[in-house]
Amino acid sequence: MRSLVTLFQTISAFLVLFYLYCESPAFQPLSSDWARPRGRVRLFLVFTGITILGNYLGTPVLKGGAIINARAVGSVLAGLLGGPVLGGLVGATAGVHRMSLGGIAALSGAVATTLEGVLAGFLNRRLRDRPEVLITMRTALLATFAGEVLHMGIVLLLTRPFPAAVEIVKVIAPPMVFLNPVGAALLMAVLMHRQRDLDRVAAASSAAALRVAERALGLLGRGFGPDTAGEMAAIVKEETGVGAVAVTDNEKVLGFVGLGSDHHRPGSAISSAITRQAIQDRAVVFADGIHQVFECGVSGDCPLHSALVVPLEVDGTVLGTVQLFEPKNRRFLHMNRRLGEGIGALLSSQLLIAKYEEQKNLLVLSELRLLRAQVNPHFLFNSLNTIMAILRNDAVRGRELVGHLSGYFRKNLQRHGELSTLEEELEHIRAYLEIEKARFEGLRVEIDVAPAFRAVKVPTFTLQPLLENAIRHGVSRVPGQGTVRILAFAEGGALRIDVEDDAGAFDEGRRSREGLGLRIVQKRLASLFGPGAGPEIHCEPGSLTRMTIRVPLEGAMVE
């Protein structure tokens, strides 16, 4: 009974320490940090500390021949969260420490702890794509229970003399086999609770960032300058609730709202070192007020103490920054930091759109850049509304869609060549399709492109306008479920690519009114491959609309 109480106290200590870790700044969300090398190092240190503490807090029995301990809690959780290598390293480190304490069961305990971490790690590999199953109390409990049963078997196998091994198992098995799984499940519950808190913060941040983007949509259409910067700063401050907000270009303050506005005046030169650093490095800079304090270069009595500086980029060029500030008596909330970064990313995307809207009348060279900006404000506005609606009921799905929207704009920014492979075109439209599927719940997309054709080169941004046409003027106009298909096959020495929808809603009179994207696709295909390249349109009213393009399957057009 005493050993049960002692082991329960040890597990209670683990819970307190792990809770403090999860609440500390060192803890990072599973999805963004733990798969990286520094995240694995952090996990190693935390769970190695737990396993070694389990050795120290254990209860020696049978004259020190064995120790009733909670070491398995740390090695199993390390394996479940970090994989077999991490689980094995944590278990082996704790095992070496266990052997240093002596006793006839030391070797078997060291081997068992290592194997428990490794086997839990293989469970991580099997279930890593199903976090809803992996990161659960049930999985932690069952994995630790199985590991401790294995532990008892290893004691019987490796400990000699055998009668002593049997006696050890009789004493240590009841508390360790039944309490350690409970302890692992409780630590997993702490982790899950903290993760849910961070998910709620992220969802709230995403929703606020989307509200800022929606309100700034028309504002940025008027350009990025002193006339719009003050209004933009006011919108950001209202949505974030921070002490002050500034918008700058690369040389001077364009707009400032909040504390310190008496000396941070629009038109004044940039005086902050962290602003210049963010512009120069094209990276977010955060002065948290503890490790790095915001130093005002204008006034010694400035009330601002911490700052987040987010560069605004278009086409790899920094146009300026948006900055969030807090005074000394207020902490810079983690939510506001993530929110500021999200606002910067969305505003950068909107600046990109605004820039390319100004270039609509340019020819030839400008046409490719216009196609890169074919995610027009209407699509962005509709996407933001869809994501905001989903966030209210499903924060995880909403975050996924924000990631798809951000990824779509990022890919737009990264694609510069006039030609791309068909595989790159398919990759480009995947994020677009995820957002459209969220808007139109009945939308189905079928892609049938053989691997041999994915290296064929086509004009950059060819598929997206065709796909948008099929959705916007096809399946979105008919009730119920609609299907869009992308097919590619060889025909007469060329690769034929069909984009079909089963709505059959194409209006023959609309040929002269095609959107800018389709007109540019047609012009570029004809310029590169001849008038027969397409797009050709075939419609069977009420059942099928097919847009066909053809590109050569020879020479420089294949990678």
Secondary structure, DSSP 8 states (H G I E B T S, - for coil): -HHHHHHHHHHHHHHHHHHHHHHSTT---HHHHTTSHHHHHHHHHHHHHHHHHHHHTSEEETTTTEEE--HHHHHHHHHHHH-HHHHHHHHHHHHHHHHHT--TTHHHHHHHHHHHHHHHHHHHHHHTT-HHHHSSHHHHHHHHHHHHHHHHHHHHHH-SSHHHHHHHHHHHHHHHHHHHHHHHHHHHHHHHHHHHHHHHHHHHHHHHHHHHHHHHHHHHTT-SSHHHHHHHHHHHHHHH--SEEEEE-SSBEEEEEETTTTTS-TT-B---HHHHHHHHHTS-EEE-SSSS----SS-TT--EEEEEEEEEEETTEEEEEEEEEEETTS---HHHHHHHHHHHHHHHHHHHHHHHHTTTT--THHHHHHHHT-S-HHHHHHHHHHHHHHHTT-HHHHHHHHHHHHHHHHHHHH--SSEEEHHHHHHHHHHHHHHHHHHSTTEEEEEEE-GGGTTBEEETT-HHHHHHHHHHTTGGGSSS-EEEEEEEEEETTEEEEEEEESS----GGGGGG--HHHHHHHHHHHHHH-GGGS-EEEEETTTEEEEEEEEESSGGGB-
